[in-house]
Amino acid sequence: MTLPQLPLALTQGDPAGIGPDITVTAWSKRHELGLPPFIFIGDPDVLLARANLLGIPVEVKVCEPEQAASVFPDALPVLAIPVGFDVQAGQPHVGAALSTIKAIETAVSLTLEKRVSAVVTNPIAKSVLYEAGFGFPGHTEFLADLATKFTGQNVTPVMMIAGPKLRVVPVTIHIPVKDVPGALTEELVIETCRIIAADLTQKFGIAAPRLAVAGLNPHAGEDGAIGTEDRDIIHPATIQLRKDGIDAFGPLPADTMFHDAARKRYDVAVCMYHDQALIPAKALGFDDSVNVTLGLPFIRTSPDHGTAFGIAGQGIANESSLVAALKMAADIAARQVTA
């Protein structure tokens, strides 16, 4: 792994979840795992309390991002954003929402100011944030809004789950399944695929990405016999994409896209809705897949799991996805610097 010149910014996520657990666990294994330097954006007291609960020796040092790389070998660097009360592992509280949101805002700001190289986000609990008035369906949409506010340019975020065996992108994300057919348009499929192709080239170094586009309906609609969306929306989109020089093919029956031989024929599977993409991604790489947001003017990765309140503070949370997210963010940042 080539290291970027600047440290990564790691947000605290929901402090009652497993974010603090996997952060201190990963840092404690930093040498054996070869972790890139990062600075934790959040409450240092939460980290210390969780490390004590887990029995993990950790020294925390509050510092600025510019000192993080030199601090990292001996102490966990933290840019302090206090929660304001004693957080109990596994017991989410709406009072922590503001610090969770501020940590994300700060990480994005630091990245765009080029004080850190990328944003890596620990899991948030959307229900807790909604109670505090959070107005976005999830992390991805909030990050896009922040990017627009900071840069003044409209941003279309695309969520990709990337693992060792599979990359997937859902064209529609956090909407009810019943609303998916109405949300799908030829323009949306085309725009999503254009963003995927551009970022796979620029951020992942894939010169000519191959995009396998899934159908919405069983058997990709069978030419309108089982729904018309595949024939009238998805197929015309792939034709236009190929005219634009993008190697996109489909619509393909989703039930035959994810076996071993099929996955060798493409670099990313473009799916029509959330679970069509995330079920195979998590089945093939639950512990080591990474959530990557494409289409942003900065790098953002995240562990591909939730807050897991039920196991927070018990010493059984698996840090593998966070480690993969940190390493992927560092790889992308280093690649962009050298490109």
N, C-alpha and C positions, 0 to 999 in steps of 0.2 A: 504493500500500500504506500503510495506517494502522499506525503503530508502537505496540506495547504500552508501558505505562509501565515495565515491568521487562525486563531482558535475558532472552534464552533461555539454557538450559543445554544445551550440546552435549557428549555423552559421547564418549570416545575410541574406543569399539569395540575390536576387536582391533588392537593397536598395530602388528602386522606386516602388516596389510592396507592397503587404500587409504584408510582413514579419515583418517590424518594427511595424505596427499596431497591429498585433496579439501578438507580443512579449510584448509590453508595456501593452496591455490590459490583457494578461494572468498574467503578473507579478503583476499588480495592484490588481488582485483577488487571489493572491498567498495563502493567509491565508484561505479564504473560499473554495478554490479549493483543498487545500492540496498539492500544487505543490512541487516537489522535487527541491532542489537548482540547478541552472544552471548558467553558465557564458556565456554571449553573445560574440561571436567572430565577431567583426565588428566595425563600426564607431559609437562612442558614440554621436557625433553631430547629426547623422541621427536619432538616437533614441530620443534625446531631442527635435529635431525639429518636429518629428512626434507626440510625446506626447503633445507638445504645440499645434499643429494643431488639435489634437483630444480632447484637453481639459482634458487630464489625468495627474494628478500630479505624477511625477516620479522623483526620485533622482537616478542619474547614478554615479557609482564609478568605476573608472579604477583600476584594480587590477590583480594579478596573480591567476591562478586557485586554488592555495592552500588557498587563502583568501576568495574564493567565498561563501563557506557555511556560514561563519560568517557574511559576508556582506549582503547576500541575504534577510534576514528578513527586513532590513531597506533601502536597496538600490539595484538597479539592477546592478550586477557585469558585467564588460565589459573588455575583452582583446582587446585593441584598434588596429584596422587595418583601418586607414583613407581611405576614398574614394578619397579625394583630391579635391573635389568641392562641392558646395551646391546641394544636391539632391532634386529634385522636385517630390513630390508624384504623381504617375501615369504617369511620363515622363521618360521612360527608356533611358539610355545613355550608349554607348559603353565604355565610359571612366570609368564606374564603374566596368567593367568586371574583371579587375585585382584584385581588392579588394575582389570581390565575390569569385574568384578562390582561392585566398590566404587564405580566411577565411576557406574554405573547407579543404585545405591542412593543415592548422594549427590545426584544430579540429581533423583530423585523426592522426597527429603527436602526439598531446597531449594524445589522447586515447591510442595509442600504447606505449607511454612512461609511461602510468598508472598515469597520472596527472589528468585525468578526467575519468569517468566511461563509457561514451558512446557518440556517435555523434548523434545530432538531427539537421536536416537541414531544414532551411526555403526554400521556393520555389525559383528556378532560372528561368530565361528566356533564353532558349537555343538559340533563334535567336540572342539575344544580345551577348551572349558568342561566337557564331559562327562568328559574325562580328569581334570579337577580336582575332580570330584564334583558338578558342577552338576546339579540335579535337575528341570529344566524342559525341555519340548520346544522352547522358543524364547523370544525376547524378550517376546512378547505375554503368555505365561503367567507369566513372571517378574514383569513389571510389575503384573499383576493381583494376584499374591501379595504384592508389596510394598505395593500400595494397601490390601489387606485388613489387613496387619500395621500400617500406619501409622494407618489410620482406624478399625479394628475392625469394618468393615462388609464383607460379602461382595460381591465384584465379579465380574461376568461380562464378560470382554474380548471385543471383536469387532474383527477385523482388516478394515480397508477399504483398498483400493488406489485412490487417486484421481489421475486424470490429466486433462489438458485435454479429452480425448475420451470418457472413460469412468470411472465409479466402480463397483467390484465388491466384494462381500463373500462370502467362503466361510463357509458355516454350520459345517462341520467344517474343521479346519485341518491340523495336523501329525500326521496318522494315516495308516496304510497304506490304499490304495484298497480293499483287500479288507474293511476294517473299517468303511467308510463306511455301507453299508446298515444295519448293526446299531446304529450310533451315531445315526442320524437318528431323531428323534421329532417328533411334532406340537408338543410343548411347546418343544423346542429351536428349531424354525423360528419359532414365535411369539415366543419371548423374544428371539431374534436380531433379528427384524424390528422389534420394539418398541424395542430399543436403537438400531437404525439410524434409525428415524423420529424418535426423540427427539433424537439428536445431530445429525442433518441439520438439524433445526429450530434447536436451541440453538447449535450450533457453526458451522453453515454458512449459517444465515439462510434456509433453504428452508421456507417457511410450511407447505406441504402436500406433503411428499415423495411421489414416485411410485416404488413398489418393484416391479420386474419379477422374479418368482421363477422360477428355472429348475427344470426337472424333473431328476431323477436319471438316468433311463434314456433311451435313444434315443427320439425322438418323444414325450418325456414319458410313456412307458409305454404309450401307445395303450390307455388304459382297462383296464390290467391285462394286456394281451397280451404286453407286453415288460417285465415287472416290475410289482409292485403298490405300490411305495413312493410313486409319484406320486399314485395314486388314493387310497391309504389314509392317507397322512401329509401330503404337501405340499398337496394340494387342500383338505382340511379345515382346515389351518392358515391358508390364505389366506382362506377363508370367515370364520373367527373374527376375523382381523385386520381385515377389512372391517367386521364387526359392531362392532369396537372403534374404528372411525373412521380406520383406516390404509389408505391407497390401495395395497394390495398385490394383485397379480394374477398368476395362474399356476396350476399349473405350465406353463411354456412350453418347447417344444423348444429346447435350448441351441444347436443348430446354426443357428438363425435369429434369435438374440437380439442379435447384435453387429454387424450391417451398419449402414451409415450411417442409413438410414431408421428402423430398429428402435430405435437408441439415442436418437432424438429423443422417443420415447414414455415414457421413464422417467428418473429421477434417479440410480438405483442398480440394478445387477443383483445379485440375491441368488442365489448359486450353492451347490451342495450339497457340493462338495469343492474342495480347494486348487487343483488345476490347471485345473478347469473355470472358475475365476475368474481365475487369474493368467495363463494363456496369452493370452486376449484382451487383458487389461490391459497386459501387457508388449509384445505385438505392436503395440498402438496407441500406446504411450507409454513405451518402455523407458527413455529418458534423462530424462524429466521427470515421471514418476509418483511418487507419495509414498505411503508406508505410514503410515496413520493408525489408531491404536487407539481405538475407540469404547468407551463404557461405563466409562471410568475417571474418577475424581474430579479428574483433571488432564489437560492437553493433552499428547499425545505424537505426534510424527511422526518419520519416518525415511526415508532414501533407499530406493528400491525396488530394491536390488541387494545383493549379498553383498560379502565381503571382498576378492575378486579378488586373492589372493596372487600369482598369476602375473604381474600387471602392476604390483604395488606398487613404488614408487620409480623407475619408468621414465618418468614424466612424461606418460603417456598416459591416465591415469584421468580420466573425465569427471565434473566436479563438478555438472552440471546438476540431478541428482536431489536432491543435498544442498541446493543453492540453493533448489529448489522446496520442500523440506521446511522449511527455515528460514522462507521467506516465508509458507508456509501456516500454520505454527505462530504466527507473528506476527499474521497476519490473524485467526485464530481468537481469540487472546488479546485483541486490540484490540476485536473484535466483542463478546466477552463483557463487557468492561469498560464498553462504551458501551450494551449492551442494557438 
